[in-house]
C-alpha cells in the first residue's frame, strides 16, 4: 500500500515542496528505512512515530516500512516531517480513509504521547501552499497564527495524531484559524525610552533624524560618556512602523529560525539587533554547514547596532560590505547556494582611540594622541567607511547641558519629522513606504537628486579637497535629498548639500 503526503523542507528561509512517499511491503523485504538524503533527526523519527501511534491507540504496521523523501537531491533536516510520515503510515494502514489528505500541506513534530510540537518556517510553508494552490495546511497549533496571515489559504491547527485522524476522516470538524487584522498590524516601538532623556547633543539628534528619515547608515564617534549608546538605543522610537509587506518579509526570517514569539502572527515592531563585538562571521552574516541567517538578516527592515565598532574583528566587519551594498547575503556551499534578505540600517558607535581620549580636531592634538587615534581608526577599512552615509563626532557633554532645565528634542518631535519625510518618499517612489532615499538606484538619483550649478561646485570642491569617492558622492546626494524632504523642499539647495558634505567626517580626517 502506497501513500503520498505533501510536506516541505526549508532551504534558507524558503519552503521547498517535499513529497513524503510511504510504502508497506511484506516483512521479508527488510527493516524500516527512510531514504532521500535525510539527516539524523529525520532518520531517528521512525521510533518516535512508532511510539506516538501506539500511545494514541493506533497499531503500528508490522509490514516492512519504506519512506522516500522527494526530491532526493535536497538535504532534509529537522523534525517537521514526522507528522506527514505518520499520516502516510496511517493511510497506508487504512486508518485514514480516502484521499482527502492530498489537498493539504502537512508538517509537525511528534511527541511520544502523540501530541504535535511546533516547527520552524510555518510562514514560508503557508506561502508555499498558496503558491501550489492547495486547499490548506495542517500544522501544529502553536504555529497556526503565524501561518494564518497568508491570504487565500486555510490553516488548520492540529494538536495531536487523534485530531489529525478525526479531521481527515470527517469525524472531527475543525474551523480554519483566523487572525484579527488589528492584532497583526505592525506597531511602533515601545516608549520606555525617549530622546528627551539625552542631555544636549542636539546636533547628534539632528543626524539621527536624517538617518531615520532616509534609512541612512550612521556612525557616531566620540569619547566615553558622551551619550553615543544612549542616542543609538533610542533610534527605534523615531522609526515609522513596519509596513505589512516589511512585516511579512521580516517575520519569514524569524519563523525560519524559530524565533517568532509563540502565538504571534507577525513581528509588529522593527527588529533591533545588538551583537557583541566577539561575534563570529557566521553569527553576524550567517553560515554553517547548513546555512542559517545571521544578525544582519535578523535585522532585516530594522536596525543593526554595533557598539565599539573597531573592537569587532576586521575580517567580520569586512563581511558587511556586500549586504550594505546589495541588501542580500549569499552563502555558497559545495552542495548549494542560499540567499538571505539583509536590508538593514547600520548604526555604529566608537571611541576615537583605544583609551577613549582624543578628538577629530587635529589642529591642537598632541602627536602621541594622533598616533593612537590613527592606529585605532586603521581597524576600519576605507571601503567599509565609504558605505556609511553619515559620520558624526559626538563631543563630551558639558556641565551646562547636564544641569540645564531646558527640555531637549523629544522622540515625538523627531518621529513627526521622520514620518513626514517618509510620506514624501512614499509619494515619490509610488509604493507603501518600503523604498527609501538610501536605496535609490543610479537612474533615480538622476531623476530625484538633480543639483544646481552652485551645488555642483560644492561637490567638486568636496571631491578635490576631501577625496570623496564616487560612492561617497552619491551618498552625499542621497543624504541631501533626505534633508530637503525634512524641510519640505522639492529641490536640493546648496544648504542641503553643505550639510550632507559635513557628515562625511572620516573622509576628511582619515
N, C-alpha and C positions, 0 to 999 in steps of 0.2 A: 504494500500500500504506500503510495507516494503523496506527500503534501507539500505545497509551495506557499510560503508566507512572505509577504512584503515587509522588509525592515530597512535599516540604514546603518551606515558607519560614518564616522566623522573623518574628514581629511582636512586638517587645519580647522577652520570654523565652518566649512561647507559640508552638508549632508550628501553622501553618495548612496544611491539606491543599492540595496543588498537583498538578493533573493535567498531565503533560507529554505533549502530543499531537504525534506526528511523522508527517509525510506526505511520500511521494515521488511526484513527478509528472514528466511529460516536461520536458526541459531548457528548451524554448522558453518555459515559463511564467515564467522569471526566475531570479535568483540566489538562493542560500541565504539564508534570513531567519528571525529569531526575533521573534515578536510576543507581546504580553501584558504590557506595562509592565515590560520588563526593563531593568536598569541596565547600565552599560558593561561590568562584569565578566562579566555573563551574555551580553551581545551578542558579546563577544570570544571566547566559549567554542568557537565552531564551528571556528576554526583549531586550537585545542588538541585538540579531539575528532578532527578530521581526522588530525592528525599522530600522536596516540596510537593510533588504529586502524591506520594504516599501519605504525607501528613494532611493533605487536602481531601483525602478519601478516594483517590483515583489509583487504579492499578497501573504500575509501570510495565510496558510490554516486555515479554520475555524473548521476543524475536531479536534478531541482530539489528541494531540501530546504526544507520549511516546518515550523517548530517553533512550536507555540502553547502558552503557559503560562497555564493557567486556575486560578482566576478572573482575568479580565483587569483587574479594578479594584484589585488589590493589587500594590504595588511588589515586584518580585523583585530581590534583591540577593545578592551573594556568588557563590561558585563551587560550592556544594553540588549544583546542578542539572546539572553536567556529566556525572556518571555516569548519571543517568536519561535524559538526552538521548542519550548514546552507546548506552544499552541500546535506546532507541526506534529509533535508526538501525539497529542490528544486527538488531533484529527485523524492521523494515521491509525490510531487505536479505536476510531469511531466513537470517541466520547463527544467530540464536537461534530455536530451533524451539518451536512450541506456545505456549500461553498461561500456562505455569507462573509467569511473572514477575509476573502480575497479582495474585498472592497476597501480594506483598511491597511494603513501602515502601522506596524506594531513594534514596540520597544519597551524594555523594562528589565530590571534586575530582580531576581527572585531570592527571597529569604527562605530558610529551611522550613518555616511553617506555612509557606505558600503565599505570604504577603508580597507585595511588589514595592521595591525600593526605587528612589529617584535615579535619574540618569543625567548625563551631560548632553547638551546640544538639542534640547527639546524644541527650541525656537527654530533652529535650522531644519529639524525634522518636519515641523508643520509647513515650512516654506516648500520643502521638497514634495510633500503630499499634495499641496496646492498646485505645484508645477506639474506633477504627474496626473493631476485631475482625478485623484482618488476620492472616495466618499468621505473619508475622515481618518483619524488616527486613534489608536488605543495605546495609552501610555500611563505611567504612574500618576496617582492623584497629586503628589507633590509637584509635578511638572505641568499640570493641566492649565494653570492660569497663564504661565508664560507662553504656552503654545496657542492659547485661545485668542491672542491678539492678532493672529494672522487671519485675514478675512477669507470668506468663502471656503472654509474647511471646518468640519465638525470634529470637536475634540472630546473624547470620552475618557473619563478618569477611571482607571482600573486599580483597585486596591488589593486584589488577591486573585489567585487562579480560579476560585469558585465564581467570583464575579465575572471573570472573562468567559468562562464556560456558560454561565447562565445568560449573559448578554448575547453571545453568538448563537445560542440555541433558542433564543426568543423567550426564555423563561424569566428573565430579569431585565425589564426595560430601564434604560439609562437616558438621561437628558444631556445634551451637549453642554459643555462648560461655557458659561457666559462671563464676560469681563465688563465691569462697569466702566464706561468710557471716561468718566471723570477720574476714576482711580488710576487709569492707565495713562492719563495725560501727564506730560512732563511738568515739573515744578521748579521753582527757584531754590537756590541753596539756602541752608539754614541761616538765620540772622543772629546766631550766637556771637559772632564777631563782627566788628564794624570798623571801617577806615577812620571813623571819628576817634577810635582808641589810640591811633598813631599820632603822637605829638610832632608838629612841624612836618617836614618832608612833603610840602605841597608840590614841589617840582616832581618828586617821585610819583605822587598820586596822579599828576597830570600824565606822566609817561605811562602809568598803568591803565589809565582811562583810554589813552590812544591804543595801547596794545589790546585791550579787551574789545574796543570798538571795531578794530580791523583784524583781530586774531593774529597779531604780530608776535613773533618770538622776542623775548626780553631778557636782558642780563643786567642785574644790579650789582654794582661794585662799591664797596665802602668798608670802613673799619668795623670791628666788632661792636655791637650795641647801637648801631646806627638805625636799626629797625628794618633791615632788609628782609629778614624772615617774617616779621610781623606783616610787612606790606604784601609779600607773596602769598602768605596764608589767607589773606583777606580778598585776594583777587576773585575767587569764585562767587563772592557776594555781589559782584557787579556784572557777572556774565549773564546773558539772557538765557531763558530756559531752553532745554533741548527741543528741537522740532520733532515731530512724530517720526520722520524718516531717520533723523540722527539717533533717536532713542532706539529704534529698531536695529540699526547698524551696530550701535554700542552694546545693546543687550545680547546680540548674537555672539559677540566675543566672550562676554561674561557667562553666557549659557554654555558655550563650548568648553569653558574652563571649569564649569561647575561652581561659579562664584556669584550667580544671580541669587539675591536674597530669597530664602524659602517662602513660597506663597506669593511672591511678587510677579506681576505680569511683565513689566518693563522697568528699566532703570529710569528714575524720574528726575534725577539731578545729574549735572555734568560730572564725570569722574575726575578725581584729583589723585594722582599717584605721586608718592614721595619716596622713591627708593633710596636706601642708604648708599653712601659712597663706596662701600665694599661690594656692591652688586656686580655680578659677573656679566659678561657679554650676553650669555644665554638668558639670564634673568632680565636684563634690560631690553634686549632686542627680540628675544625669542630663540628657540632652538631645541636641542635634544635629539636623540636618535629618531624619535617620532616627533617632528617639530610641533611646538606649542607656542602660543602667544606670549610675548614678554610685556614689560611695563609700558613700552611705547604703544602697544596695541590695546592694553587695558586703559590707556589714557585717550583712546580714540574719541574725537569730538569733545575732549576735555583738556585738562592741564597736566603736564609732566613737570614737576617741581624738583630741580636738582640743587640742593643746598651744598655749599662748599664745593663748587664745581671743579676746581683743579685737583681736589682730593680723589676724584674718580680716576680710575686707570685711563691713561691716554688711549690705549687700544680700545677700551669700551666707548669712550667719547667719540672716537673716530667712526664707530659704527652708527652714530646718529646721523651722519651726513646724508645717507641715502633716504631714510624716512623723512627727514626735514625737507628734502627737495621734492620727493615724489608722493609722500603721504601713504606709502606702502612699504612693507618689509617682505622680501622674498628670500626664503631659506631653501637652499638646494641640498639635496641628499642624493646618494647614488641611485636610490630607487624612485625618487620623486622630487618635485619642487612645489613648495607650498607658499602662498602669499597671504599675508595678514594686513588688514587696514591699519593705518597708523597716522591719521591726520590729527595731530595734537598741537597744542600751544605750549612751546617750551618756555619755561620761566626758570631762570637760574640766578643764584646769588653767590658772591665770593668776596674774600678779603683781598686787599691789594698786594699782600705778601704773606708768607707763611706765619710771620709773627703777628700779623694783623695791622701792622703800622704802615704808614705811607699814604700818599695822595697822588692822584694823577696830574697834579700841577707840579711839573718837574722843574720849574724855574728856581724855586728856593729849596729843593730837596737835596739832602746830603748824597754824596757819591755812593756810600755804603747802602743807603736806603734804596737808591735807584738800582743798584746791582741786585739787591734782594728781590725787588719788585720784578725786575726783568727775568730772574730765574724762575720766580713763581708763575709769572704770566706765560713763560715759554712752555708750560704744561698744556696750554691750549693752542691748537694749531690755527693758522690763519684761515684755512678753508672752513673750519667749524665756526669761528667768529664771524666770518663773512655771511653765514647763513642765519645769523641772529639779527633781526631787524633793528632793535633798539638797544644801545649800550648806554647806561646812565650811571654816573657816580652819585652815591648817596652819602653826603657828608655826616659827620658826627652831629648829634642833636645838641643844640645849645641850651644853656641854663634858662635863657629867656623863653625858649619854646617849651621846655619841660614844665615851667611854672606858670605859663600863660593860661588864663582862664577863657581865652577866646576859643570858640568851637572850630575845629578843623573841618575840612570837607568830609562829608559822611558817605557811606556806601550808597544810600538812597539817592543823593545828588549825583554821584558818579554813575550809578546804574541808569538814571534817567537820560544822561548824555549818551551812554553806550547804546541804549535801546533806540534812541532817536537816530543815531548813526547807522545802526543795523537796519532800521526800516528803510533808510535811504539806499543802502546797499541791496536790500531785497528788491526794491523797485528797479534799481539799476540793472541787476542781473536777471530779473524776472523769475525768481524762484521763491522758495518758502523760507529763506534766511539761511540756507545751508552754505551758500557761496559767500566768500568774504574778500576784502581787498587784498589780504595777504596771499590769497590763492590765485590772483589774476594771472592769466597767461599773457604771452607777448602781444597777441592781437588785441586783447582787452586793454593792455597798457597803452597802446596807441590810441584806442578809442576814448578811454576814460581818464588818462593821465597826461594829456597834452600840456606842454609848458610854453609860456610866452617867452619873448626874447630875453627879458631880464632874468627869468628863472633859469633859462638855458645857460646864460652867462655865469650864474651862481654855480650851476652844476659843473661847468667847465673848470672853474676855479677850484672847486672841491676835488675834482678828479686829479688835477695837476698838483695841488698843494697837499692833499691828504692821501693821495694814492688810492682812491676808491677803485675797486674792480667793477667790471661790467655788471656783476651780480649785485654789488652794493649800490650801483647807480639805479638799478631797477627797484631795489628795496627802498631807497630814498623816495622814489616816485610813489610807491605804494603807501608809505607812511604819510607823505604829503597829501595824498588823496584822502586818507582817513582823517587827517587834521582838518581838511576842508569840509568833510562830511560832518564832523563835530560842530563846526561853525556854521553849518547850513549853506555853504558856498558851492555853487555849481562848478566853478573853475578853480584850478590851483593857482595861487598867487605866490609871489616871491617870499612873502612872510611865511607861508606854509612850507616852502622848500627850505628856507633858512632854518626853521625849527627842526625839520626832518634831518637835515645835514648835521645839526647839533647832536643828534642821537647816535651818530657814528663815532663815538668817543674812542674806541680802541683802534679804529682805522688810523686815527690821528696820532695816537700815542705809541702804538706798537706795530 
